[in-house]
């Protein structure tokens, strides 16, 4: 591929970005699209319909970029939680490290590559991209010292930045633990694989076990029941909510929970959360707490955080497959349908999904091989003789080699996240965050293998399998292949990165569904089901893949670094805007994606250094190769230090902090209130039913307030639609 083909790909993707960003700045101002572009804010404020025509609604403006840039980290933390802030820190780290790499490689390495051989250079636009890679440096050249020095600078800068980021995020996680003093998960453990006893129910077995072995710290427990029973209760609750008639203004209103509350003839406002818990109807009152409906799992509540942590760190019985205990996730993070899966099945499910993921990974070699064929015109003309006349045209050859392969691969890759999410769900995780983390790891391994390794090794399945006949040959093979495949990675970053961000901000699929619902089905209501959570399982692997490409190609093919740098800056702005306006956080994961980011970045650095060994071996520079060995050793040593110093905090909560929190709660008298709230913290019915009731009752309450005090109904918390003011000013007051 030459520079002209790369510029063709860049021009197409820049044009797509400009068009989509311009359309977004217009569509976001339209009242009919508020659920697509302001879903998070719709979940926290009331709306007042207004269809006032304004010319500003149809004029593109960059105001959303300015607001995303001006947003502080404190605002990101309060709006999106620690996970959103950690994701932003990943982008900030990438911007910093690749800014350093851009300065070093473009000023030092790129000239060495371009003038590496004694040759007559053509006009830049007609030059082959190969002359900008390390492949253009002749064997035994002294200029290879520049590449070795650049690799040292990039590796050291990455390790220093990783250290300070890891330290900062660890402090944020500790602060998050101390601030969430009323988190029920700190007092609760999930007990699975409760042994079956024919003389008594699971409920009695759990109560007898914990009152016997934890008499001073055990508080109470809640059994897990079959999902079908809870589903029936949820449907009954929705029917009850739909039949509620607005009551007179002077009468009390109903609590927004249809399965809880005292059964009286009239509605009643409960004075406090404690009264709510006391008046909640138990499952026994609803005739579902029978032995046939119980599962071999329960949530067990302890009096202190320390007692809950201690209970999870010990074996509860001589048989490790019985009485399995883990700290419970927060209530909104629980996957109730997966807790009922027998614990003895989980290891079989994990093996099965692992094998299925491997099979899917190898099946995906077919589209990757096809894409590789498109990058080589000679092979393409042999496979499809009828295209020879078309391929002779310069513009078509530039489009085929510079743009089409990355587009086809990106379209195939859209099928990967749903498949991996299904695999992760089949594994049986008991939390939404755990399922998303498992899916993220699967997608990460899949993309690194298929997008990186398979693409750079060869263009045929046979060669891809035979290339690993000798482990010693792997660095050499990678060293030979990366300079030749760097052009494909450039076009892939342009297509999947730049154009992908434009599609992300446009929300093409939700926008299409919203238009179909409102203009075809004539349904003008905005449903809470349309709200989305942040897709960490797809975006974190994408950032890590681009980081891997950036590190491995930085010294080999420095032209890719400016393209990556533009992507990370755009991603920083786009995802800030999405966190502020679109995605709603339904649970808090505590920044658990950062260790994945750290470990993958270390892997990328070590892989880059190993490939450099192969490159310097091919280029007959043994001294430069010798200097790489200490760099690999110190990188691995740094990773081990971080693993010992910071990683345990992301796995376990420090007992010292938990004991101090227990003492503070006991001294302040809040412990009794916490114990009361624990009994009703984990409600086993879908949150959608709860939100359904809340939406019905909140709308009725709003109507009653409007009838009682018209001036109060016109307060600033109501948002007017149909103008830039609605989109940018009033929503900012709310946040």
C-alpha positions in Angstrom: 0.0 0.0 0.0 1.2 3.5 -0.8 0.5 6.9 0.9 -2.3 7.6 -1.6 -4.3 4.5 -0.5 -3.8 5.5 3.2 -4.9 9.0 2.4 -8.0 7.7 0.6 -9.0 5.7 3.6 -8.3 8.6 5.9 -10.3 10.9 3.7 -13.3 8.6 3.6 -13.3 8.2 7.4 -12.8 11.9 8.1 -15.8 12.6 5.8 -17.9 10.0 7.6 -16.9 11.6 11.0 -17.7 15.1 9.9 -21.1 14.1 8.5 -22.1 12.0 11.6 -20.8 14.6 14.1 -22.7 17.3 12.3 -25.9 15.2 12.2 -25.5 14.5 15.9 -25.2 18.1 16.9 -28.6 18.7 15.1 -30.5 15.5 16.1 -29.6 15.9 19.7 -31.7 19.2 19.8 -34.8 17.5 18.5 -37.4 16.7 21.3 -38.3 13.4 19.7 -34.7 12.1 20.2 -34.3 13.0 23.9 -34.5 9.4 25.0 -31.6 8.5 22.7 -29.2 11.4 23.5 -30.3 12.3 27.0 -31.3 9.0 28.5 -29.4 9.5 31.7 -30.8 12.9 32.4 -34.3 11.8 31.6 -34.0 9.3 34.4 -33.4 12.0 37.0 -35.6 15.0 36.0 -39.2 15.6 35.0 -40.0 16.8 31.5 -42.4 19.4 30.2 -43.4 18.9 26.5 -42.6 21.9 24.3 -42.6 21.9 20.5 -41.6 25.5 20.0 -39.9 25.9 16.7 -36.4 27.4 16.8 -33.9 27.8 13.9 -31.1 26.8 16.3 -32.4 23.3 16.4 -31.3 22.8 12.8 -27.9 24.4 13.0 -24.8 22.2 13.8 -22.9 23.4 16.8 -19.8 22.2 18.8 -21.3 23.1 22.1 -21.4 19.4 23.3 -17.6 19.2 22.7 -17.0 22.2 24.9 -19.2 20.9 27.7 -17.5 17.5 27.6 -14.1 19.1 27.7 -15.0 21.4 30.7 -16.5 18.6 32.8 -14.3 17.8 35.8 -13.4 14.4 37.2 -15.5 15.0 40.3 -18.6 15.5 38.1 -17.7 12.3 36.2 -17.4 10.4 39.5 -20.7 11.7 40.8 -22.6 11.0 37.6 -21.1 7.8 36.2 -19.4 6.3 39.3 -15.9 5.0 39.8 -16.1 2.7 36.7 -16.7 5.7 34.4 -13.9 7.7 36.0 -11.5 4.7 35.6 -12.5 4.4 32.0 -11.6 8.1 31.5 -8.3 7.5 33.2 -7.5 4.7 30.7 -8.0 7.2 27.9 -5.9 9.8 29.7 -3.1 7.3 30.2 -3.2 6.4 26.5 -3.1 10.0 25.4 -0.1 10.7 27.6 2.0 7.7 26.7 1.3 8.0 23.0 2.0 11.7 23.0 5.5 10.9 24.3 5.8 8.1 21.7 4.7 10.5 18.9 7.4 13.0 19.9 10.2 10.4 20.1 9.3 8.3 17.1 8.3 11.0 14.7 11.4 13.1 15.4 13.9 10.4 15.9 12.7 7.0 14.5 10.8 8.0 11.4 13.7 9.8 9.7 16.0 6.8 10.4 13.5 4.5 8.8 12.9 6.8 5.7 16.6 7.2 5.0 17.6 3.7 6.2 18.8 2.6 2.8 20.6 4.3 0.0 17.8 4.8 -2.5 16.2 7.5 -4.6 13.0 8.5 -3.0 9.9 9.4 -5.0 7.3 12.1 -4.3 5.9 11.5 -0.8 2.3 10.8 -2.0 3.5 8.0 -4.3 5.9 6.5 -1.8 5.2 3.0 -0.4 4.5 2.9 3.3 7.2 0.3 3.6 9.9 3.0 3.4 8.5 4.5 6.7 8.9 1.3 8.6 11.9 -0.4 10.2 12.0 -2.8 7.3 13.6 0.0 5.2 16.7 0.0 7.6 19.6 -2.0 6.2 21.2 -4.8 8.1 23.9 -3.9 10.6 23.0 -0.2 10.5 24.2 1.9 13.4 20.9 3.8 13.3 19.2 0.9 15.0 20.4 2.5 18.3 17.7 5.1 17.7 15.1 2.4 17.8 16.5 0.9 20.9 16.6 4.2 22.7 13.1 5.0 21.6 11.9 1.7 23.0 13.6 2.4 26.3 11.9 5.8 26.6 8.5 4.5 25.7 8.7 1.6 28.0 10.0 3.6 31.0 7.4 6.4 30.4 4.6 3.7 30.2 5.7 2.1 33.5 6.0 5.4 35.3 2.5 6.6 34.1 1.1 3.2 35.0 2.4 3.3 38.5 1.0 6.8 39.3 -2.4 5.8 37.7 -2.5 2.6 39.6 -1.7 4.4 42.8 -4.3 7.1 42.2 -7.1 4.7 41.2 -6.3 2.5 44.3 -6.8 5.6 46.5 -10.1 6.3 44.7 -11.2 2.7 45.3 -10.4 3.0 49.0 -12.3 6.3 49.2 -15.2 4.7 47.4 -15.3 2.0 50.1 -15.3 4.5 52.9 -17.9 6.7 51.3 -20.4 3.9 50.7 -21.0 3.4 54.4 -24.5 2.1 53.8 -23.7 -0.5 51.1 -25.6 -3.7 52.0 -23.0 -5.8 50.2 -20.5 -5.0 53.0 -22.7 -6.8 55.6 -24.0 -9.6 53.3 -22.5 -12.8 52.0 -23.9 -15.1 49.3 -24.1 -18.7 50.4 -24.4 -21.3 47.6 -24.6 -25.1 47.6 -26.5 -25.3 50.8 -26.7 -29.1 51.7 -30.0 -30.8 51.3 -31.6 -32.3 54.4 -34.8 -34.3 53.9 -36.1 -33.5 57.4 -36.0 -29.7 57.0 -36.1 -27.0 54.4 -33.2 -25.0 53.1 -34.4 -22.0 55.1 -34.2 -24.0 58.4 -30.8 -25.4 57.4 -29.3 -22.0 56.8 -30.7 -20.6 60.0 -29.5 -23.5 62.1 -26.0 -23.5 60.6 -25.3 -19.8 61.1 -26.9 -19.5 64.5 -24.7 -22.5 65.6 -21.3 -21.4 64.1 -21.8 -17.6 64.0 -24.0 -17.0 67.1 -22.6 -13.5 68.0 -22.3 -12.0 64.4 -25.2 -13.6 62.5 -28.2 -11.2 62.0 -30.6 -12.9 59.6 -30.8 -14.3 56.1 -33.0 -14.3 53.0 -33.5 -17.4 50.9 -33.4 -17.4 47.1 -36.5 -18.7 45.4 -37.2 -20.0 41.9 -37.4 -17.3 39.3 -40.8 -18.5 37.9 -42.4 -17.7 41.2 -41.0 -14.2 41.4 -41.9 -13.6 37.7 -45.5 -14.3 38.5 -45.4 -11.9 41.5 -43.9 -9.2 39.2 -46.6 -9.6 36.6 -49.3 -9.4 39.3 -47.6 -6.3 40.7 -47.7 -4.6 37.2 -51.4 -5.4 36.9 -52.0 -3.8 40.3 -50.0 -0.7 39.4 -51.9 -0.3 36.1 -55.2 -0.3 38.0 -54.3 2.4 40.5 -56.6 5.4 40.3 -55.4 8.9 41.2 -56.5 9.7 44.7 -57.7 13.1 46.0 -55.1 15.6 46.9 -55.7 15.5 50.6 -55.3 11.7 50.8 -51.9 10.0 51.3 -50.3 8.3 48.3 -49.1 4.8 47.8 -45.5 3.7 48.4 -43.7 2.9 45.1 -43.5 -0.8 45.8 -46.3 -3.1 45.0 -45.1 -6.2 46.8 -44.1 -4.4 50.0 -46.1 -2.3 52.4 -48.7 -3.0 55.0 -51.9 -4.6 53.7 -54.6 -2.0 54.8 -57.8 -0.8 53.2 -56.4 2.6 52.5 -53.1 4.0 51.3 -50.6 5.1 53.8 -47.4 7.1 53.8 -44.7 5.4 55.8 -42.7 7.7 58.0 -39.3 6.2 57.5 -37.3 3.4 55.9 -37.3 1.5 59.2 -41.1 1.4 59.1 -41.0 0.3 55.5 -38.9 -2.7 56.5 -41.1 -3.6 59.4 -44.2 -3.6 57.3 -42.8 -5.5 54.4 -44.6 -8.7 53.6 -42.3 -11.7 53.6 -42.3 -14.4 51.0 -44.0 -16.7 53.6 -46.9 -14.3 53.7 -47.2 -14.6 50.0 -47.3 -18.4 50.1 -44.2 -18.9 48.0 -41.7 -19.9 50.8 -42.2 -23.6 50.5 -39.6 -26.3 50.3 -40.4 -26.8 46.6 -39.7 -23.2 45.7 -36.5 -22.7 47.6 -33.0 -22.8 46.0 -29.8 -24.0 47.6 -28.6 -20.4 48.0 -29.2 -17.6 50.4 -28.1 -14.1 51.4 -26.9 -14.1 54.9 -26.7 -10.8 56.8 -24.1 -10.1 59.5 -24.0 -7.5 62.3 -20.7 -6.0 61.2 -18.7 -5.7 58.0 -15.7 -7.4 59.6 -17.8 -10.5 60.4 -19.0 -10.8 56.8 -15.5 -10.6 55.4 -14.2 -13.2 57.9 -17.0 -15.6 56.9 -16.1 -15.4 53.3 -12.4 -16.1 53.9 -12.9 -19.5 55.6 -14.0 -22.9 54.5 -17.4 -23.5 56.1 -17.2 -27.3 56.0 -14.7 -30.1 55.3 -16.3 -30.4 51.8 -15.3 -27.3 49.8 -18.2 -27.9 47.4 -20.7 -27.2 50.2 -21.5 -24.0 52.0 -19.6 -21.9 49.4 -19.5 -18.3 50.6 -18.7 -15.0 48.7 -19.2 -11.4 49.5 -22.6 -10.4 48.0 -22.7 -7.8 45.3 -24.8 -4.6 45.8 -28.5 -5.2 45.3 -28.8 -3.7 41.8 -25.9 -5.8 40.7 -27.5 -9.2 41.5 -28.4 -11.6 38.7 -31.2 -13.5 40.4 -31.7 -15.9 37.6 -28.2 -17.2 37.9 -28.0 -17.7 41.6 -30.4 -20.6 41.4 -28.0 -22.6 39.2 -26.5 -25.5 41.2 -23.0 -24.7 42.2 -21.7 -28.1 41.1 -22.6 -27.2 37.5 -20.5 -24.0 37.4 -17.1 -25.6 36.6 -18.7 -27.6 33.8 -20.3 -24.5 32.4 -17.0 -22.7 32.5 -15.2 -25.5 30.6 -18.0 -25.6 28.0 -18.0 -21.9 27.4 -14.2 -21.9 27.2 -14.3 -24.6 24.5 -17.1 -22.8 22.7 -15.1 -19.6 22.7 -12.0 -21.3 21.3 -14.1 -22.9 18.5 -15.7 -19.6 17.7 -12.2 -18.0 17.7 -11.0 -20.4 15.1 -14.1 -20.3 13.0 -13.5 -16.5 12.7 -10.3 -17.3 10.8 -12.4 -17.6 7.7 -13.5 -13.9 7.5 -10.0 -12.7 8.7 -8.4 -14.8 5.9 -10.8 -13.2 3.4 -9.9 -9.8 4.6 -6.2 -10.5 4.3 -6.8 -11.5 0.6 -8.3 -8.1 -0.1 -5.1 -6.3 1.0 -3.1 -8.1 -1.7 -4.2 -7.2 -5.2 -2.2 -10.0 -6.9 -3.9 -12.7 -4.8 -7.3 -11.0 -5.3 -6.9 -11.0 -9.1 -6.0 -14.7 -9.1 -9.0 -15.6 -7.0 -11.5 -13.4 -8.9 -10.3 -13.1 -12.6 -13.4 -11.1 -13.5 -12.1 -8.2 -11.3 -8.8 -7.7 -13.0 -10.1 -4.9 -15.2 -11.6 -3.1 -12.2 -8.5 -3.6 -10.1 -6.4 -1.9 -12.7 -8.1 1.4 -11.9 -6.1 3.4 -9.4 -9.0 4.7 -7.4 -10.6 1.2 -7.0 -7.3 -0.3 -6.0 -6.8 2.3 -3.3 -10.3 1.8 -2.0 -10.0 -2.0 -2.0 -6.6 -2.0 -0.3 -7.0 1.0 1.9 -10.6 1.0 3.1 -12.6 -2.1 2.3 -10.7 -4.7 4.3 -11.0 -2.9 7.6 -14.7 -2.2 7.0 -15.4 -5.9 6.3 -13.5 -7.0 9.3 -15.2 -4.4 11.5 -18.7 -5.6 10.3 -17.8 -9.2 11.2 -16.5 -8.1 14.6 -19.9 -6.6 15.5 -21.1 -10.2 16.0 -18.5 -10.9 18.6 -19.8 -9.0 21.7 -23.3 -10.5 21.7 -21.9 -14.0 21.3 -19.4 -13.5 24.1 -22.1 -12.0 26.4 -24.2 -15.2 25.8 -21.1 -17.3 26.7 -20.5 -15.3 29.9 -24.2 -15.5 30.8 -24.1 -19.3 30.4 -21.2 -19.5 32.8 -23.6 -18.6 35.6 -22.2 -15.4 37.2 -24.3 -14.1 40.1 -23.7 -10.4 39.3 -24.1 -8.1 36.3 -20.6 -6.6 36.8 -19.1 -10.1 36.9 -20.9 -11.1 33.7 -19.7 -7.9 31.9 -16.1 -8.4 33.2 -16.1 -12.0 31.9 -17.4 -10.9 28.5 -14.8 -8.2 28.4 -12.0 -10.7 28.9 -13.4 -13.0 26.2 -13.7 -10.2 23.7 -10.2 -9.0 24.6 -8.6 -12.4 24.0 -10.7 -12.8 20.8 -9.7 -9.5 19.3 -6.1 -9.7 20.2 -5.9 -13.1 18.5 -8.0 -12.5 15.4 -7.3 -8.8 14.7 -3.6 -8.7 15.8 -1.9 -12.1 15.6 -3.9 -13.8 12.8 -3.6 -10.7 10.6 0.1 -10.2 11.0 1.2 -13.9 10.7 -0.1 -14.8 7.2 -2.9 -14.7 4.8 -3.8 -18.4 4.8 -5.1 -20.7 7.5 -2.4 -23.3 6.7 0.4 -20.8 7.2 -1.2 -19.5 10.4 -1.1 -23.0 11.9 2.4 -24.0 10.7 4.1 -20.7 11.8 4.2 -22.0 15.3 6.2 -25.1 14.5 9.1 -23.6 16.6 8.6 -21.3 19.6 12.0 -19.7 18.9 10.7 -18.6 15.5 7.8 -16.6 16.9 9.7 -13.3 17.5 11.3 -13.6 14.1 8.0 -14.2 12.4 6.4 -11.3 14.2 9.3 -9.1 13.4 9.0 -9.8 9.7 5.2 -9.5 9.6 4.5 -6.4 11.6 6.2 -3.9 9.2 4.3 -5.4 6.3 0.9 -5.4 8.1 1.3 -1.9 9.7 -0.7 -0.4 6.8 -3.7 -2.6 7.6 -3.6 -1.6 11.2 -3.6 2.1 10.2 -6.7 1.6 8.1 -8.3 -0.5 10.8 -7.8 2.3 13.4 -9.2 4.8 11.0 -12.3 2.7 10.3 -13.0 1.0 13.6 -11.6 3.9 15.7 -12.5 7.2 14.1 -15.7 6.1 12.3 -16.6 3.9 15.2 -16.6 6.9 17.5 -18.9 8.8 15.2 -21.3 5.9 15.1 -21.1 5.7 18.9 -22.1 9.3 19.4 -24.8 9.0 16.8 -26.3 5.9 18.5 -27.5 4.6 15.1 -29.3 1.5 16.4 -31.2 3.2 19.3 -31.9 6.2 17.0 -33.4 3.9 14.3 -35.5 2.1 16.9 -36.7 5.4 18.4 -37.7 6.7 15.0 -39.5 3.5 14.2 -41.4 3.6 17.4 -42.4 7.2 17.3 -43.1 7.7 13.5 -44.2 4.3 12.4 -45.8 2.8 15.6 -47.0 6.3 16.7 -45.9 5.7 20.3 -44.7 9.0 21.7 -43.9 7.8 25.2 -40.4 7.5 26.5 -39.9 4.2 28.3 -37.3 3.5 31.0 -36.5 0.3 29.0 -34.8 2.5 26.4 -32.1 3.6 28.9 -28.7 2.0 28.4 -25.7 1.2 30.6 -22.1 1.9 29.5 -20.8 -0.9 27.3 -17.5 -1.4 29.2 -17.3 -5.0 27.9 -16.8 -3.7 24.3 -15.0 -0.4 24.8 -12.3 -1.5 27.2 -11.1 -4.3 24.9 -11.1 -1.8 22.0 -8.9 0.6 23.8 -6.6 -2.2 24.9 -6.4 -3.5 21.3 -5.4 -0.1 20.0 -2.9 0.2 22.8 -1.3 -3.1 21.8 -1.2 -2.0 18.1 0.3 1.3 19.1 3.1 -0.2 21.3 4.1 -2.9 18.8 4.1 -0.5 15.8 5.5 2.6 17.5 9.1 1.7 16.7 8.4 -0.5 13.7 6.0 1.8 11.9 5.7 5.2 13.6 3.1 6.7 11.2 0.4 4.9 13.1 0.9 6.9 16.3 -0.7 10.2 15.1 -3.7 8.2 14.0 -4.0 6.5 17.3 -3.5 9.8 19.2 -6.4 11.4 17.3 -8.5 8.4 18.2 -7.8 8.6 21.9 -8.5 12.4 22.0 -11.8 11.9 20.2 -12.7 9.0 22.4 -12.0 11.1 25.5 -14.5 13.7 24.4 -17.1 11.3 22.9 -17.3 9.0 25.9 -17.4 12.0 28.3 -20.4 13.2 26.5 -22.0 9.7 26.6 -21.4 9.4 30.3 -22.9 12.8 31.0 -26.0 12.4 28.8 -26.7 8.9 27.6 -25.6 6.0 29.8 -27.2 5.5 33.2 -25.1 3.6 35.9 -27.3 0.9 37.4 -24.6 -0.5 39.6 -21.1 0.2 40.8 -18.2 -2.1 40.0 -15.6 -0.3 42.0 -13.2 0.2 39.1 -12.6 -3.5 38.6 -11.6 -3.0 34.9 -8.3 -1.2 35.8 -6.3 -4.4 36.7 -7.3 -5.8 33.3 -6.0 -2.6 31.6 -2.8 -2.7 33.6 -2.0 -6.3 32.9 -2.8 -6.0 29.1 -0.6 -2.9 28.9 2.3 -4.8 30.5 1.6 -7.6 28.0 1.8 -5.2 25.1 5.1 -3.7 26.4 6.7 -7.1 26.8 5.4 -8.3 23.4 6.9 -5.1 21.8 10.2 -5.8 23.5 10.2 -9.5 22.4 9.4 -8.4 18.8 12.2 -5.9 19.0 14.6 -8.8 19.9 13.5 -10.5 16.6 13.9 -7.3 14.6 17.4 -6.6 15.9 18.3 -10.2 15.2 17.1 -9.9 11.6 18.9 -6.6 11.2 22.1 -8.2 12.6 22.5 -5.9 15.6 23.4 -8.2 18.5 24.4 -5.3 20.8 21.0 -3.7 20.5 19.4 -7.1 21.2 21.5 -7.5 24.3 20.1 -4.2 25.7 16.5 -5.4 25.3 16.9 -8.3 27.8 17.3 -6.0 30.9 14.3 -4.0 29.6 12.1 -7.1 29.5 13.3 -8.2 33.0 12.6 -4.8 34.6 9.2 -4.5 33.0 8.2 -7.9 34.4 9.6 -6.9 37.8 7.6 -3.7 37.8 4.5 -5.7 37.0 5.1 -8.0 39.9 5.6 -5.1 42.3 2.2 -3.6 41.2 0.6 -7.0 41.5 1.8 -7.3 45.1 1.2 -3.6 46.1 -2.0 -2.6 44.4 -3.9 -5.5 42.9 -5.1 -7.1 46.3 -7.1 -4.0 47.0 -9.2 -4.7 43.9 -9.9 -8.3 45.1 -10.5 -7.8 48.8 -11.6 -4.9 51.0 -9.1 -4.0 53.7 -10.3 -5.2 57.1 -8.7 -2.2 58.8 -11.0 0.2 57.0 -14.1 -2.0 57.5 -13.5 -2.2 61.3 -13.1 1.5 61.5 -16.4 2.0 59.6 -18.1 -0.5 62.0 -16.8 1.5 65.0 -17.9 4.8 63.6 -21.4 3.4 62.9 -21.6 1.9 66.4 -20.5 5.2 68.1 -22.9 7.3 66.1 -25.9 4.9 66.7 -26.4 4.2 63.0 -25.8 0.4 63.3 -29.4 -0.3 64.4 -30.7 1.6 61.4 -28.4 -0.3 59.1 -29.5 -3.6 60.5 -33.1 -2.7 59.9 -32.4 -1.7 56.3 -30.5 -4.9 55.6 -33.7 -7.0 56.0 -35.3 -5.4 52.9 -32.1 -4.6 50.9 -32.2 -7.6 48.6 -35.7 -7.9 46.9 -36.0 -10.8 44.6 -38.1 -9.3 41.8 -37.0 -7.5 38.6 -36.2 -3.9 39.1 -38.4 -3.1 36.0 -41.5 -3.7 38.0 -40.3 -1.4 40.7 -39.5 1.3 38.1 -42.9 0.7 36.5 -44.7 1.4 39.7 -42.4 4.4 40.4 -43.2 5.9 37.0 -46.9 5.5 37.4 -46.9 7.0 40.9 -44.5 9.8 40.2 -46.6 10.9 37.3 -49.7 10.9 39.5 -47.8 12.8 42.2 -46.7 15.3 39.7 -50.2 15.9 38.5 -51.4 16.3 42.1 -48.6 18.8 42.8 -49.5 20.7 39.6 -53.1 21.0 40.7 -52.2 22.0 44.2 -49.5 24.6 43.3 -49.2 25.6 39.7 -46.2 27.8 40.3 -44.3 25.0 41.9 -44.9 22.8 38.9 -43.1 25.4 36.7 -39.9 25.0 38.7 -36.4 24.7 37.2 -36.4 20.9 37.5 -38.9 20.6 34.7 -37.2 20.5 31.3 -38.6 22.1 28.2 -38.0 20.3 24.9 -37.4 21.5 21.4 -34.4 23.9 21.7 -30.7 24.1 22.4 -31.6 25.5 25.7 -33.5 22.4 26.6 -30.5 20.2 25.6 -27.7 22.2 27.1 -28.8 24.7 29.7 -31.6 23.3 31.8 -30.0 19.8 31.9 -26.8 21.4 33.2 -28.7 22.9 36.1 -29.8 19.4 37.0 -26.3 17.9 36.9 
